[in-house]
Amino acid sequence: MEYMSEHVTNWAGNIVFGAKELHRPTSVDQIQELVAAGGPLRVLGSGHSFNRMADTEGGLISLGGLPRTVEVAADRRSVRIDGGIKYGELAVALDEAGLAVPNMASLPHISVAGAVQTATHGSGIRNANLAASVSGLELIDGTGRRVVLTRADADLLGAVVGLGAPGIVTALTLDVVPAFELRQYVYDDVPRASIESSLPKMLADGYSVSLFTDWTGLDANMAWLKRASELTGDWYGARRADGPRHPVPGMPPANSTDQSGEPGAWHTRLPHFRMEFTPSAGEELQSEWHVPAADALAAIDAVASVRERITPVLQVCEIRGIAADELWLSPNYHRESVALHFTWIADTDAVLPVVAQVEERLAHLHPRPHWGKVFTTAPATLAAEYEKFGDFKELVSRYDPAGTFRNPWLDMILGR
């Protein structure tokens, strides 16, 4: 156990944790002992959230000290992993076994459990978010009890995207597929006319497709395509990049994944950033809103209507598609979605008013924010967007009756 200092922050540095203690258990038994001693407790994860979801006045728990576990099932259709492993670590181990997870986020440096609990995603209109691959969940609930959930248990659909509220995730079982190869291409200057006429086809033209814009104009600065097949010539009026790119215009591309169009292992193409490079120092804030896929153009137009407010505080915006799923608190619950992801400058006071204005312009499209990022949506509005929100609150009350894992952020979202 370590005593916290005022300098302990999340990755972006915009959150200074108020916890008194930082615990680094090396076994599930030790986690149970911590829970039995009483809360409040929260799990720190890899620190890639941008709000106070992980903060607490009690104790923070890092799962990074748990023994690394990568246990492939006999039928090679699933893998059991520990609650502290990161996607980069898991990817290497799976690839050596000839296996893969179906999708990855832009950064391979984030923890699997943290990504799953917040419904983090990669992209691809045929690919659901990362949490949809979870077929089993093991957690310590608020009473210190070990709980094992599988797809045979109705509670799994509520606990997977759990915001850390039902308990501490100590292990997960994920669906896996045979290892595969992809090629990555980057195209510059995607015309607005092509986006207006062909956006669904564009987002479907690869295993994973992302459009990037800085909103200084109505064209997209870049398109990143991850595909199984070769691509030649222009792409919807955009020209092939003449060299490697970074998603943020002007940033050095050395830590970006290969964009040569040559085939490579799935885990070297699906993320935007290479595993062997440490991600940037976090000089940014992030927000993201998911809207129904059918409303993607309307969402783009809504954002464009306030782009003069956005551009002074924006680094880049990414637009991508995600398949629907069955997870209660997933932004993609029962609807195919398009996500608009904003990487802002690291100035909370300047960014928050713009975030609120983007939310106001998107409101008629029923946006669902990414749980781990910056948003100002009222809790009642959030709850109304989720058919199973009441069921989730009931699940949390059963798994954590004393509020061991509650914090002010969860109290705001769920109500006391």
N, C-alpha and C positions, 0 to 999 in steps of 0.2 A: 504494500500500500504506500502511496506517495501523497503528501500533502500538496494541494494545488496552489499555484501562484497566480497572481493577477495577469500573468502573461500567457496562460494556457488558452489557446484559441482554436477555432475550427481552421480548416485549410485556407479559407479565403481571408481570415483575420478579421472578419466583420462581427464575429461573435466571440466575446470573452466569457468563458465558462465560469459560472458562479459556484461550482461544486467545491466542497471542502476537501474531498479525497478522490484520488484516482487509484482504482484497484486493477491489478493485472493478474487475474487468476490463471492458473495453469491446468486446471481440471474442472470438470463439471461439478464435482463434489464441493470444490471451493466456491463455485458460484452459488450453489444451494446454501452454503453456510452464510454467504453475504446476504442473500435474500432472507434467510431465517432471522438474521440480526435486525431486519427492518429497513424501511426505506426512508426517504425517497432515493431511488436508484434509477439511472438511465445508462444505456449502452452508448459508448462513444463512436463505435464504428471506425471508418477511415477518415472521418471529419469532412466529408464532401457534401454536407448540407449547408444551406445558407440562411437558415432561420434557427429559432431556439428549440427545435424539436428535441435535440439531444441534451439540452441544458438542464441543470438541476441544482438545488441548493444542498443536496445530500452528497451521494457518491456516484462518480462516473466509473463504468466498468469497461475496460478494453479487453476484447476477446482475442487479441493478437497473440497472446501467450498460450492459447490452447494448442495441443499437439496437432500438426497438420494431418488431415485425414482425407484421402482420396480413394474410396473403396468402390470399385466397379462391380456391378452386379453380375452374376453368372451369365445372365442372358445378354449382357452388354447393352442394355437399353436404359440404364440409369446409373447414377453415381451418388454415393453418400459422402458428404463433405462436412468439415467442421465449421463452426460459426464465425471463425476469424479469418478464413482464407480469402485472398483477393483473386479477382478474375484472372490476372496475369499468371499467378501461381497455378491456378486450376487449369488454365488453358495449356500450359506446357505439359503438365502431367497427363491430361487427357490426350493431347496430340501424340505423345509418346506411346499411348495405348491404342492409337488408331481411332480415337473418338473425338467428338466435338460437342459443345453446347450449340444450340441452333442460332443464338444471337449473342452479341456483346454490346456494351455501351461504348461511347466514344473513348473513354479512359479505361484502360485495363487495370488501373491502380486502385480501384475502389473495391470494397469488401462485397462479397456475394450477398451476405445476409443483409447488409445495409441497403444495397441496391434493391433487393427483393422487397424489403419492408416498406420502401417508398415508391414502388412500382416504376423504378428506373427502366429505361428501354434503350434499345438500339434503333434501327429503322428498317423499313421494308413493309409494304402493305400486306404481305403474306406472313409477316413475323409478328407475333404478339410480344408484349413486353417481357422482361427477363423473369418476372415473378410467375408467369404462366408456365414455365418449365418445372416448377416445384411440384413434385408428386408426394413429398413427405416433409414433415417439419417436426423437429424436436425442440422443446423449449422448457424453461423453468418458469412456472407461473408465479403469481404473487404470493402464494402460500409456501413456495419452495418445492412444490411437487413437480416431478418430471412428467411431461405430457408428450406423447407421441401421436401425431396425426398423419393419416394417409388420405388418399382420395376416396376411401370408403367412409371417411368421417365428414359430416356436413360442415363442421367447424373449420376445416382446412381453408375453404374459400374465403372465410373471414379473417383467419389468422395470418395468411401469407403476406398480404399487404396490411400489416398490423400496426405500423407507426411506432413499434416498440411497446404498444399498450398491453397486449395480452401476456407478454413475458419476454424472457431473454432467450433468443434463438441460439441454441448450442450446436445444432446440426441440421442439415437439409439434405433431401434427396432430390436430384434433378434428372429430368429426361435428358438423354444424350443421343446423338446420331453418329453414323460413321464420319470420320474426318473427311474434309473436302477442301478443294482449292477454289480460290476466287482471284479475279483480276480487279485492279482498281484504276479508274480513269478520272481525271479532273478536266472540266471544261470551263472556260472563261466566258463571261458576258452572255448570260442566257436572256434572250429578248423577252420583254414583257408580253409581246404579242403571242409568243409561243406558250408562255405560262397561262395566258387567258384562254387559248384555244386547246391546249393539250395537257394541262396539269395532271389529270389522272393517269394518262398514258406515260408521262414523264416519271411519275413516282413509281410506276409499275415496271419501268424499264431496267430492272436489275434486282439482285437479291436485296440490296440496300441502296437507297437513293436519297441524297440530301441536297437541298438548294441553300445557298448562303447569300445573304444580302446585308449591306450596311445601311440600307434605306436612304442613301443619298440620292438614289434614282429609283425608277420603277422596275428596271431590269434586275436580275439576280447576278451578283458578282461571279458566282461559281456554282457548278454542279459537281458533286462527288458521287460516282457510281461504282458500286461493288457488284461484279457480275461473274457468272461462270463462263460466258462466251466472249469472244473477242469483239471489240467495237472499233470501227474505222470511220474516218471522215468526220464531218461536223455532226453535232447533236442538237436537233431542234433549233438550228440557227446559231448555236454556240460553237466556238472553236476550241480545239484541243489545247490545253495549257502547254506552254513551251518549256516547262520545267516544273519541279515539285512546288507545291503550295502548302501554306499553313491556313487553317480555317479562318483565322483573324488576318485581314489584309495588313501587309507590312511586317508581320511577324516572321522570324526565320523558320523555314520548313524542315530543319534537320530532324526534329522529333516527330514529324508526321510519318504515317505509314506509307509504304511503297505505292507510287502512283504511275509506274511505268507501263501498266497494262500487261505485265508478265504475270503468269499464274503463281500463286504462293499459298502457303498454308492458311487456313481459315482465320487463325488467331493473329496473323500478320497483316490481314486486310480488313477484317470487320471493324476494329477500333480505328478512330482517326489518328491516334497517337501510338507510337511504338512503346513496347513494354520496357525496353532497356533504358529508356529515358525517363527521368523524374519529371512529372508534369510541372508546369509553371508554378511560380511562387504563390499563386492565388490572388493576383492583383485584379480581382474581378468580383462581380456579383452575378447571379444567374436567376432568371425567371423562365417559366414555361407554362403555356396553356394549351390544352387539348380541346379541339372542337370536332364535331362530326365531319367525317371525310367529305361528305356532300357539300359542306359549307366552307371548304378550304379557300376558294376564291373570295367569298364574302369576308372571311377572316383577314385575308391579305389586304383587301380593299379597306377594311376597317382600320387596320394598323397603318396603312399608307396615308390615311386621312389625318394622322397626327405625326407623320414622320419628321416634321420640323421640330417637334418636341423630343423625338426619340434620338435623332442622330447625334446631338451633343453629348449624350451619356451612354451611347452604344459602342461596343466593339464589333459585334457581329450578331446576326440572327440566322438561325438554322430552321429550315422547314422540311418536315419528313412525315411519312405515314407509318401507322402502327395498326396491326390487326386487333380485332375485338377479343375480349376474354370474359371469364366468368367470375373474376375476383371482386369481391364486394366493394372495396375502396380503390380499385384501379381506375384511373382516369379513362381507361378504355373499356370499362365494364359495359358489355352489350352494345358497343358501337365501334365501328371502324373509325379511326381518328386520324387527323393531321395535327401535329404538334408544332407550335411556333416557340422556339427556344431563343431566349435573349441573353447574351453575355454582355453585361453592363460594365461600365467603369467602376472602380472601387470607391464609390462616394455615395453612401447610403442616403444622406440628406438630399442629394440631387436626383437620385434614382427613384426613390419612393413615390414622389408625385407623378412621375412618368408611368410607373407601374400602375398606379391607380387610374390614370387616364386610359391606358391600354385596356385595363379590365372594364372600364366603363364603355369603351367602344366595342368590345367583344361581347358584352353582357347578353345581347339578344341572341347570341349563338350558343349560349349555355356552355361557356368554357369551364373546364376542370383543371385547376392548377396542379403542377407537380408538387407533391407534398414536401419535398426537401428543399424547395427553392423559395425565392422571395415573392410573396403575394400579399395582398391586403383584403382579399375577399371576405365578406362578413361570414361568420360561422353559420348563420341561418341559411344564407345563400348556398354555401357549400353543402350543407346537409340536404337541401332540397334537390341537389344534383345527383344524389346517390340513393337509389331505390332501397338499398339494404343498409342505410346508415343506422336506422334504429336497431336492426339485428346486430350490427357491429357493436353498438353501445352495450347491448345486452350481453354479448360475448365477452366484452372487456370486463363487465361487472362480475361475470362468473369466474373469469380467470384471475382477476386481480381485485377481489372484493374490498381490500383495505387500501387500495390506491398506492401500492408500493412503487409502481412504475409511472405514476402520474407526475406531471410538472405543470407549470402555468400555461405552457403552450398547448398541451393536451387538454387541460381544463377549458381553455378558450375554444378549442375545436369541438370537443365532445360535450361541453357543459359539465358542471359539477354534479 
